[in-house]
Amino acid sequence: MKSPTIQEMSNEALLKRKKTTEVVTAALGGLLSVLLLAALFLCFNQQASIGLPLLMIPLALSSVLYININDVRIVKKELQARNQML
């Protein structure tokens, strides 16, 4: 089943999607920051064999963070366009 496009969604659904995506993005960004700091700490102060593989996780998941931020921007633009039309 294909999900509806942003233009087909109602204002309430867009607001819910925006709020949910913002919360999830903030949580993901915070957790990735903590993991990055922990991995850097392990690289420089402890054993590099533990810290180096952990550095790959925040780097790989940063693309998901970027996608979520772009989705929030697109939803905001759509909501602004709808408010100007009303």
Secondary structure as GFF3:
##gff-version 3
##sequence-region A 1 86
A	DSSP	three_ten_helix	6	8	.	.	.	ID=ss1
A	DSSP	alpha_helix	11	45	.	.	.	ID=ss2
A	DSSP	alpha_helix	48	85	.	.	.	ID=ss3
###
